[in-house]
């Protein structure tokens, strides 16, 4: 900023984008839209070697952001792909940083509040092979990157440090189905601790650079229920899942300690310096999971879905359970900070089903706000169809359908429907004023 006039303009645009009203947005992640040849995921799933540019958003970003504008949204959550900025250890590609800055500038010009996710599952290959999250050096490398990145990136207040850290640990360290592909619970606990240490350091770091910043993680929450109501084993599993998956991190933010107790007798206690290190709480909510005790499964746990309430299943087989959003919001409100639904969406080729899904979840938010829960935003996942982790290109979450052969974006009926919902609901009541 050079002149006083420019500074005033800047502060005006920040006010325009500040958290006064409800944030109506869409969420995406860089890798799922644009791939990256330097990321661990690039070769993890063969579909990506056939479609390395995925939706080609890296080149078509202007067109896509225009879609957000046309929908009348006032917020956009997206991520910055670390592996493009540091394709090899200790290198730095500033032109990529400037590419993401252009996205931020365009959003601000349109009056759309940017929310930047700093880590959304992917890593540079060099990092995950030499410094995976359970090993020495990972914190230093990641913080160094974030420090330099946040020196460059301007005009953003909202940050998500990590997207779904528990999913990363479960997939990457327990199941071993996503990078780094370990199957070792103890390593997973170490990795989780390091990730939380990073969150804590990044929280302080960004706040020291930008007093207006609003920082959270995006925590995946689900409703858990026993597969058979009266079965004591299923009930125990349900309790454990709820505690571990939904609640333990919230307890961590409340008192700086995460206690993880699975079926084994040993309880893990993680001292995590994250107490109070949140300005809002980001919740990704999709479904209800039915817990079934199965002696032939790992840790005796089987996760199942079935349609009980008649809302149906998504194309990925997930149960549609809008009521559950209220349940997780109620629990998270324990944190006594604003809540933002940083992801919620449905994979379906049926436009009517997509519209019903959106309406049902927005209705739940409306009733949660009436109940006094401090909800400040809703981000539909996702703007356009994209790569879905381990599921390929056929999980159609987009408000816009993508033709992956020619990268054309085609509106679904849900696009104009979502646009209509935004205009017809007034969520500036409640605690948002
Ligand atoms: C969430 C992820 C997001 C997307 C949706 C469908 O768990 O955060 O990247 O894949 O699921």
Boltz pocket constraint, residues with backbone or C-beta under 6 A from the ligand:
constraints:
  - pocket:
      binder: B
      contacts: [[A, 29], [A, 32], [A, 163], [A, 164], [A, 167], [A, 220], [A, 284], [A, 343], [A, 381], [A, 387], [A, 388], [A, 389]]
      max_distance: 6.0
